[in-house]
Amino acid sequence: MGTVGRTSGQVRLRVAHTSDQDTLSGLVHQFTGAHSHLCTDEWVGYAKVSRRHSTVDHEHGEWARDDDGDGLREVHVNTLEGLWTSVRNFLRPFRGVHKRYLSQYIAMCEFGINLKRVSPAFVSAWVTAHQVWT
């Protein structure tokens, strides 16, 4: 399961044993703020999520929608659906991952996506956090 912050760009990916309403709503509430605007497809699993919520109806050929009339189709799930391609490409070189370790591989993938690039600020913070005193 995954969430992507459209403003922050931060990604949260989790492996779940089930994809029922309780599990899904728990993860959404854990990784989004109370004032977040959730954009999903029409799946009934999102019914228990208590966030502002817009949907696109893939069953009826709707893939994106402009709700506020500004010419941008802000209601879509393309960001997260495209992210799963990145996850698949990350896992491909391993040629199969045991389900026991899948969450650890997903955590590495999430870290890489969130890092995006190694910046001087990141290196400085990393060195400071891992400094060995002699």
N, C-alpha and C positions, 0 to 999 in steps of 0.2 A: 504494500500500500504506500502511496506517496502523496506528499503535499509540496507545493511550490509557492513561495511568496512572490507575487508579481512585482511588488515594489522592492523587496529586499533581495530577491533572486535566490534566497536560501531554499535548499531542498531537504526534505526529510523523507527517508525511505525506510520502510520496516517490513519484515517478513512476519506474517500472521498465519496462525494455524487455521483460522476461519475468516470468512469475509462477511459475517453476519452484521446486522444493524448495530448491535451493541459494541462489537469490536471496532467497526468503522467509525462510529460516532465518538468512541473513546479516543481513538488516535487523532481524529480531526480536532477534537477539543483540546487534546494535549499539545498539538503542534500549531494551533492557530489562536490568535487573540480573539477576545470576545466581540470585537467590532469588525472582524474579518468578513469579507464578502466571498462566499464559496461559489465557485462555478463548476458544475458537474453535468453529467448526462442525466437522463431520466430514471436511472436505476432506483428501485424502491429501497435499496440499502441505505440511501441517504436520508430517509424519512425521519430518523431520530436526531439528526444533527440540528442543533439549535444555534445556527448562524444565519445571517442574511444570506439568501440562497437564490441563485439564478441557474436555470438549466437550459441545455440545448437538447432538442429532441431528434437524435440520430435516426430513430425509426421512421420519422417523417421527412428525412432528408435535410434536416437543419444541422449545420456544423458550426456556425458562428452567428452572432446576432448583435446588432447595434441598438441597445436599449435607450440610450440618451440622445440619439439623433445627431451626434457629432461627427459621423462618418467613419468612426472606428468601431470595429466589431469586437467589443470588449468581453462579451460572454462567449466563451469557448473553452474547450479542454485540450487544445492543441499543445500547450506548453507541457503539460504532464504526459500526454500521449507520446510526444516526441522524446521526452526524457527516457521513456522505457526503451527506446532505440539505443540510447547511450548506455543503459544498463546492459542490454543484450550484447552490445559490442564490447563492453568491458569484460563480460563473462566468457565470450567466445574463445579467447586463447586458452582458457583453462580446460576446454573440451569436456565439460561436464563437472558439476560441483555436487558433492554429497549434500543432501538437504540438512544434515546436522550442522554444516558449516556455512550454509547459504547466507545467513544473517551477517556473518563476519565479512563475507565477500561484498555483500550489499553495503555494509558500513564503510568499507574501503572505497567503494564506488561513490557513495554519498560524499565522503570526505573530498575526493578528487573533484567532484562536480562543484562543491561549495568553495573549494580553494581557487578554482578557475586558473589561477596562475600564481607562481611564487613571487611575491612582492618583497621589496626590502623590509617593509614593516613586518611581514610574516616571518622572515628569516631572523630579524632582530628579536621578535617575541619568542620564537622557538629557541634561539640560542640562550636568551635570558632564562627561559623556563627550564632548560636542560643544562645549565652551566655547572660544571664540576669544579669544586674548589680544591686547590692543591696546596 
